[in-house]
């Protein structure tokens, strides 16, 4: 049994050594056969240099240095493409997801589950706003998505080799991995845990980056925004009919035709606003089609350390 642990990193120089020590301590207690795959996502600090040192001191460590910052989901994808384990664990470098939970995930895998995903029972150290928006996102996502996605989960999970091979058949550019893993199916189980505060550094997901990530999740797994355009169009058409009837009554039975200008003004603004909103929604979907058709690689690797030449 070989376990691969994928750790995407972006400007994590303050925590990377502690993360490595805790991961090795935990995994060694589970199995002597493991590999740690660090993926540096174009860090601007000394993360890449520290990863080189770690790899030189331990042959069980593999390091992938991407050519620039491609984003968290692409960094995880690079790790999945290079992992050789029978079971593959995804965990961030900031230690908010405790490595000790991996033992429970491995146990569930040994019981026949293909995916053991972490469910956050508490989010210590996070603001009330972030906790509220996270809860709202997952519940909205489940209402809109055609595929049920477990609530209050992240990318922290263990996957069987069979699941990883299925993910490799899905080369889309706008990636939402936790949704993709739900989509492939297989036998999945929740592993509850308490999320810890960051050991050091700052969150790599500021507000607007979280908004973009949420947009990727919703648009990648739901056609509801497009269907809303149809229903809103019908609703607007109904309001327009009421406006037409009102205008005819004013025109036929009153002498002051100018009195209807307020309704006309409001109607034009309302219909124009609705059209612009849904043009934007349609534009998002068209933009994704455009990106997919270009067929660019998902990521580019600048340097690989600790891998065989055939990998």
C-alpha positions in Angstrom: 0.0 0.0 0.0 1.4 3.4 -1.1 -0.2 6.6 0.1 0.4 9.8 -1.8 -0.2 13.1 0.0 -0.6 16.2 -2.2 0.2 19.6 -0.6 -0.4 22.7 -2.8 1.7 25.7 -1.6 1.5 29.4 -2.3 3.7 31.7 -0.2 3.9 29.2 2.8 7.5 29.8 3.9 6.3 30.4 7.5 4.7 27.0 7.9 6.2 24.6 5.4 8.8 23.0 7.8 6.2 22.5 10.5 3.7 21.1 8.0 6.3 18.6 6.7 7.2 17.4 10.2 3.6 16.8 11.2 2.7 15.1 8.0 5.7 12.7 8.2 4.9 12.0 11.8 1.3 11.1 11.0 1.9 9.1 7.8 4.8 7.1 9.3 2.4 5.9 12.0 0.1 4.6 9.3 2.4 3.1 6.7 6.1 3.2 5.9 5.3 3.4 2.2 4.3 7.0 1.3 5.2 10.0 -0.8 4.7 13.7 0.0 4.1 15.7 -3.2 4.5 19.4 -2.7 3.2 21.6 -5.5 4.6 25.2 -5.5 2.0 27.4 -7.3 4.4 30.2 -8.3 5.2 31.4 -4.8 6.8 34.8 -4.4 8.6 34.1 -1.1 11.2 31.3 -0.2 8.7 28.5 -0.4 10.3 26.9 -3.5 13.8 27.1 -1.9 12.6 25.4 1.3 10.9 22.7 -0.7 14.1 22.0 -2.6 15.9 21.6 0.7 13.2 19.3 2.1 13.4 17.1 -1.0 17.2 16.9 -0.8 17.0 15.6 2.8 14.2 13.1 2.2 13.8 10.9 -0.9 10.1 10.3 0.0 9.4 14.0 -0.8 8.6 15.0 -4.3 8.5 18.7 -5.4 6.7 20.2 -8.4 7.4 23.9 -9.2 4.9 25.4 -11.5 6.0 28.1 -14.0 3.6 30.7 -12.5 0.6 31.0 -10.2 -2.1 28.9 -11.9 -4.4 28.7 -8.9 -5.1 26.2 -6.1 -7.3 23.9 -8.2 -4.7 23.6 -10.9 -1.9 23.0 -8.3 -4.0 20.1 -6.9 -4.5 18.8 -10.4 -0.8 18.8 -11.0 -0.3 16.8 -7.9 -3.0 14.3 -8.9 -1.3 13.8 -12.3 2.0 13.0 -10.6 0.8 10.9 -7.7 1.4 7.1 -7.8 -0.2 6.0 -4.6 -3.0 3.5 -4.1 -4.7 6.2 -2.0 -4.2 9.9 -2.5 -4.7 12.5 0.2 -5.3 16.2 -0.5 -4.4 18.7 2.2 -3.4 22.4 2.3 -0.1 23.5 3.8 -1.5 25.9 6.3 -2.4 23.2 8.9 -6.0 24.4 9.3 -6.9 20.8 8.3 -5.2 18.7 11.0 -2.9 15.9 9.4 -4.0 13.6 12.3 -7.4 13.2 10.6 -5.7 11.3 7.8 -5.6 8.2 10.0 -9.4 8.2 10.2 -9.6 8.6 6.4 -7.3 5.7 5.8 -9.4 3.6 8.1 -12.5 4.4 6.1 -10.7 3.6 2.9 -9.6 0.2 4.4 -13.4 -0.4 5.0 -14.1 -0.2 1.3 -14.9 3.5 0.8 -13.4 5.1 -2.3 -13.6 8.7 -0.9 -13.3 9.9 2.7 -13.9 13.6 2.7 -13.5 16.0 5.7 -16.5 17.8 7.1 -15.8 20.9 9.2 -17.8 20.8 12.4 -16.1 24.0 13.6 -14.0 26.7 11.9 -11.9 28.1 14.7 -10.0 31.4 13.9 -12.3 32.4 11.0 -14.5 35.5 11.0 -18.2 35.2 11.4 -18.6 36.7 7.9 -16.5 34.0 6.3 -18.3 31.2 8.2 -21.7 32.6 7.2 -20.7 33.0 3.5 -19.2 29.5 3.4 -22.4 28.0 4.8 -24.6 30.0 2.4 -22.5 29.0 -0.6 -22.7 25.2 0.0 -26.5 25.4 0.6 -27.0 27.5 -2.5 -24.8 25.2 -4.5 -26.9 22.2 -3.5 -30.1 24.0 -4.5 -28.7 24.9 -7.9 -26.5 21.9 -8.8 -27.6 18.7 -10.5 -25.1 16.8 -8.4 -25.4 16.9 -4.5 -22.3 18.2 -2.9 -21.6 17.5 0.8 -22.1 20.5 3.0 -19.2 22.3 4.8 -16.5 20.4 3.0 -13.2 21.6 1.4 -10.6 19.8 -0.7 -9.3 17.9 2.4 -10.0 14.3 1.6 -8.6 10.8 0.7 -9.4 9.2 -2.7 -8.8 5.8 -4.0 -6.7 5.4 -7.1 -9.8 4.5 -9.1 -11.4 7.9 -8.3 -8.2 9.7 -9.3 -8.1 7.9 -12.6 -11.7 9.0 -13.2 -10.8 12.6 -12.5 -8.1 12.5 -15.0 -10.7 11.9 -17.7 -12.2 15.3 -16.9 -9.8 18.0 -18.4 -12.0 21.0 -18.0 -10.3 24.4 -17.4 -12.7 25.9 -14.8 -12.2 23.3 -12.2 -14.2 22.8 -9.0 -12.7 19.6 -7.7 -15.0 18.9 -4.8 -17.9 19.1 -7.2 -16.1 16.9 -9.7 -15.4 14.3 -7.0 -19.1 14.2 -6.1 -19.9 13.9 -9.8 -17.8 10.8 -10.4 -19.7 8.9 -7.7 -18.2 5.8 -6.1 -18.6 5.0 -2.4 -18.0 8.1 -0.3 -18.1 8.8 3.5 -17.8 11.9 5.7 -15.1 12.3 8.3 -16.0 15.1 10.7 -13.2 17.2 12.2 -12.6 20.6 13.9 -10.8 23.0 11.6 -7.9 24.8 13.3 -6.8 28.5 12.9 -3.9 29.1 10.5 -0.5 28.4 12.1 1.0 31.5 10.3 0.5 33.7 7.3 -2.7 34.9 5.7 -5.5 33.3 3.8 -4.9 32.8 0.1 -8.6 33.3 -0.6 -9.5 36.9 -0.1 -13.2 38.0 -0.7 -13.1 38.5 -4.5 -11.1 35.3 -5.0 -13.8 33.4 -3.0 -16.5 35.0 -5.1 -14.7 33.8 -8.3 -14.3 30.3 -6.8 -18.0 30.2 -5.9 -18.9 31.3 -9.4 -16.8 28.6 -10.9 -18.6 26.0 -8.8 -22.1 27.2 -9.6 -21.6 27.7 -13.4 -19.6 24.4 -13.7 -22.3 22.2 -12.2 -25.6 24.0 -12.9 -27.7 25.3 -15.8 -30.1 27.0 -13.4 -28.7 30.5 -14.2 -29.6 30.1 -17.8 -33.0 28.7 -17.0 -33.6 31.7 -14.7 -33.3 33.8 -17.8 -36.3 32.0 -19.3 -38.5 32.3 -16.2 -37.5 35.9 -15.6 -38.3 36.7 -19.3 -41.7 35.2 -18.8 -42.2 37.2 -15.6 -41.1 40.4 -17.3 -43.4 39.7 -20.3 -46.3 39.4 -17.9 -45.5 42.7 -16.3 -45.2 44.2 -19.8 -48.7 43.0 -20.6 -50.0 44.8 -17.5 -48.2 47.9 -18.5 -49.7 47.8 -22.0 -53.2 47.4 -20.6 -52.6 50.3 -18.2 -51.2 52.5 -21.0 -54.3 51.7 -23.2 -56.7 52.6 -20.4 -54.9 55.9 -19.8 -54.9 56.7 -23.5 -58.5 55.8 -24.1 -60.2 57.1 -21.0 -58.2 60.1 -19.8 -57.2 63.3 -21.4 -53.7 63.6 -19.9 -51.6 61.0 -21.7 -48.4 62.4 -20.1 -49.4 60.8 -16.8 -48.1 57.4 -17.9 -44.5 58.5 -18.3 -43.6 57.2 -14.8 -44.7 53.7 -15.6 -43.0 53.8 -19.0 -39.7 55.0 -17.4 -39.7 52.3 -14.7 -40.6 49.6 -17.3 -37.7 50.6 -19.6 -35.2 50.6 -16.8 -36.5 47.3 -15.4 -36.5 45.4 -18.7 -33.1 46.9 -19.6 -31.6 45.9 -16.3 -32.9 42.3 -16.6 -31.5 42.0 -20.1 -28.0 43.2 -19.1 -27.9 40.8 -16.1 -28.7 37.8 -18.2 -26.4 38.9 -21.0 -23.7 38.7 -18.4 -24.7 35.2 -17.3 -24.8 34.0 -20.9 -21.4 35.7 -21.5 -19.9 33.7 -18.6 -21.0 30.4 -20.2 -19.7 31.5 -23.6 -16.4 32.5 -22.1 -16.0 29.1 -20.6 -16.8 27.5 -23.9 -14.1 29.8 -25.5 -11.5 28.7 -22.9 -12.3 25.0 -23.3 -12.0 25.3 -27.1 -8.5 26.8 -26.9 -7.2 23.5 -25.4 -4.3 25.1 -23.5 -2.6 22.9 -20.9 -4.0 23.2 -17.4 -0.6 24.1 -16.0 3.1 24.2 -16.9 5.9 22.7 -14.8 9.1 24.6 -14.4 10.9 22.0 -12.3 10.4 18.5 -10.9 12.4 17.1 -8.0 12.4 13.5 -6.6 10.5 11.9 -9.5 11.7 9.2 -11.8 12.4 10.4 -15.3 9.5 8.4 -16.7 7.0 10.5 -14.5 
